[in-house]
């Protein structure tokens, strides 16, 4: 899996607010390339918030881990 882009950590640091992660599996159901998989449900998961105050690297690592772990569960 591709690492998350650093823009999210810049916004997180600049605004100094809690981040509300959301995982959505629409890419599994409707991939960029290929056909849409019929009879599949798109699932949206609202994850636990990530409080402000983390370093950019810690934030992005936490965000990736939380979202990718959830995507493994819902796919």
N, C-alpha and C positions, 0 to 999 in steps of 0.2 A: 504494500500500500504506500501511496505517495505521502510524504510528510505534509503537514498543514503549512500553508503559506504564512509568512511572518506578519502580514498586515493585521491579522486578528490580535496578535500580541501587542502590536503598536497601539491599536485602538484601546485595548484593555488597559495598558499602562497609562496612556494619555488621559483617558476619562476617569480612571481610578474608581471604577464601579464594579459591582458584582456581575459576573457573566452567567447567562442562562443558556446552557448548551441544549441543543435539540438534535436528535439523530433521526434521519429519515431514510428509508430504504428504497426510494423511488428508482435509484440507479440499478438496483437488482431487478426490479420489475420492468423497467423501461430503460434498457441500456443505451448508451450513445450510439453504439454500432450494433446492428442486428435487429431482430424483431422483438416487439413487445411480447412479454410472456403473459399469455392469457390465464385467467382464473387465479391470479395472484393478487394479494392485497398490499397496498402501500401502507406502511406503518410509520407513525410519527411518535417518537418517545421524547418526553420532556425530562431531562436528567436533573440531578442535583446541581444547584448553583455552585459556581466557583467564586469564592469571596475575593475581594480586591486585596492588593498588597503582595502578591507573588511576583517573583522575577519573571521577565519575559520567557526565559527558557523553561522554568518550572510550570508556568501557565500553559504554554503550548504543549508540553509533554503531558500534563494532566488532561487537557482538552482532548488531545489525540487518543489517549488511553481510554478515557471515558466514552467517547463517541464510538471508537472502533470496537470496544468491548460490547457496547449495546448493539451495534450493527451485527456482530457475530451472533448475538442471541436472537435477533428478530429476522435474520435471513435464514 
